[in-house]
Amino acid sequence: MGLLEGKKILVTGVLTDSSIAFHVARLAQEQGADVVLSSFGRALSITTRIAGRLPKPAPVIELDVTSEEHLAALPGKIKEHLPYLDGVVHSIGFAPEAALGGNFLNTEWQDVATAVHVSAYSLKSLTMACKPLFPESGASVVGLTFDATVAWPKYDWMGVAKAALESCSRYLARDLGADKVRSNLIAAGPIKTMAAKSIPGFSDFEDVWTARAPLAWDVSDPIPAAQGTVALLSDWFPMTTGEIVHVDGGVHAIGG
């Protein structure tokens, strides 16, 4: 019997088979879950193609988390494939180029607003859109972050957006606990994904982890972070909410 046997899970953010989200979907299926993916725009066809590499077929629904129309339609679209949702994976983040790369002091509000809306506010939007599908027994919402307690080289306003995401998760934990909805985050170490390619100076992160990780960290291996996500989706963390679980080789615990 798998860790997620019989669970119904929505996984956002699957773009390539090197992404954490892809391996969350794969492991969830292997652990007994039924999975629906979401994507939108030009990425929709890519996600649909990548979904074919999963162990079992997974439908892909269109969802732009910044669109009120898409969010309102989400429960109906999911019900075409699943009767309810036991879990939601938020693997969504974006910052305009002007908000990254050492331009922190010069970034305009419009670019900052985009980063915060897509990368942080969307956790609340997605959770509330899915809430009508959560059973009385509760549900688990798991997001992906990158440790926002420090300022990273060239991460700039995405770092601020991740800090907002982490705070948002805690407030969701506070306000949805009465409904048995858990909200937690995985703080993953750097992984060479499509998103990472958009971060100028990503190699700087690799250097930090090579020098400081107590456990040897492989930037090409998304599976440990995916395993942590699946664990939080399961019933093995029934009293854990508002938490940030670090899957980063231990770097968060080691000084410079």
Buried (B, 14 or more C-beta within 10 A) or exposed (E): EBBBEEBBBBBBBBBBBBBBBBBBBBBBBBBBBBBBBBBBEEBBEBBBEBBEEBEEEBBBBBBBBBBEEBBEBBBEBBEEBBEBBBBBBBBBBBBBEBBBBEBBEEBEEEBBBBBBBBBBBBBBBBBBBBBEBBEEEBBBBBBBBBBBEEEBBBBBBBBBBBBBBBEBBBEBBEBBBEEBBBBBBBBBBBBBBEBBEBBBBBEBBBEBBEEBBEEEBBBEBBBBBBBBBBBBBBEEBEEBBBBBBBBBBBBBEEEE
